[in-house]
Amino acid sequence: METRVQFRIESETKKMAKQALEKKGISLSDALRAFLDKLAATEKVMTKEETWLKEQIEETFSRVDK
């Protein structure tokens, strides 16, 4: 399922970004889509074991800080 994303930026910023991307043969939409895909991929869902390990590490650092 696709969704539309709208946001506002300075017109000069948009113009310069489009120019830079056109030189590379990439549309502004494709560049933003690729950026968001890459960003979203960094938000990995942690397994139960990873969550447990993270909690253990945080608790250990908390005890060390005290």
C-alpha positions as CSV (number, residue, x, y, z in Angstrom):
1,M,0.0,0.0,0.0
2,E,1.3,3.4,-0.9
3,T,0.7,6.7,0.8
4,R,1.3,10.3,-0.1
5,V,3.7,12.4,1.9
6,Q,3.6,16.2,1.7
7,F,5.9,18.7,3.4
8,R,7.1,22.2,2.9
9,I,10.6,23.4,2.1
10,E,12.0,26.6,0.8
11,S,11.5,27.0,-2.9
12,E,15.2,27.7,-3.4
13,T,16.1,24.5,-1.6
14,K,13.7,22.5,-3.8
15,K,15.1,24.1,-7.0
16,M,18.7,23.4,-6.1
17,A,18.0,19.9,-5.0
18,K,16.1,19.2,-8.3
19,Q,19.0,20.6,-10.3
20,A,21.5,18.5,-8.5
21,L,19.4,15.3,-8.9
22,E,18.7,16.0,-12.6
23,K,22.4,15.9,-13.2
24,K,22.4,12.4,-11.8
25,G,19.3,11.4,-13.7
26,I,17.2,11.0,-10.5
27,S,13.8,12.6,-9.9
28,L,13.2,14.4,-6.6
29,S,10.5,11.9,-5.8
30,D,12.7,8.9,-6.4
31,A,15.5,10.5,-4.3
32,L,13.2,11.2,-1.4
33,R,11.6,7.7,-1.6
34,A,15.1,6.1,-1.5
35,F,16.1,8.2,1.5
36,L,12.9,7.3,3.4
37,D,13.3,3.6,2.5
38,K,16.9,3.6,3.8
39,L,15.9,5.5,7.0
40,A,13.0,3.1,7.6
41,A,15.3,0.1,7.2
42,T,17.3,1.4,10.2
43,E,14.3,1.0,12.4
44,K,14.7,-2.8,12.8
45,V,12.2,-4.5,15.0
46,M,14.1,-6.1,17.9
47,T,13.6,-9.7,18.8
48,K,12.7,-10.7,22.4
49,E,16.3,-11.7,23.0
50,E,17.6,-8.4,21.7
51,T,15.2,-6.5,23.8
52,W,16.2,-8.5,26.9
53,L,19.9,-7.9,26.2
54,K,19.3,-4.2,25.7
55,E,17.5,-4.0,29.0
56,Q,20.3,-5.8,30.7
57,I,22.9,-3.5,29.3
58,E,20.9,-0.4,30.3
59,E,20.4,-1.7,33.8
60,T,24.1,-2.5,34.1
61,F,25.1,1.1,33.1
62,S,22.4,2.5,35.4
63,R,24.0,0.6,38.3
64,V,27.5,1.7,37.3
65,D,26.4,5.3,37.2
66,K,25.0,5.0,40.8
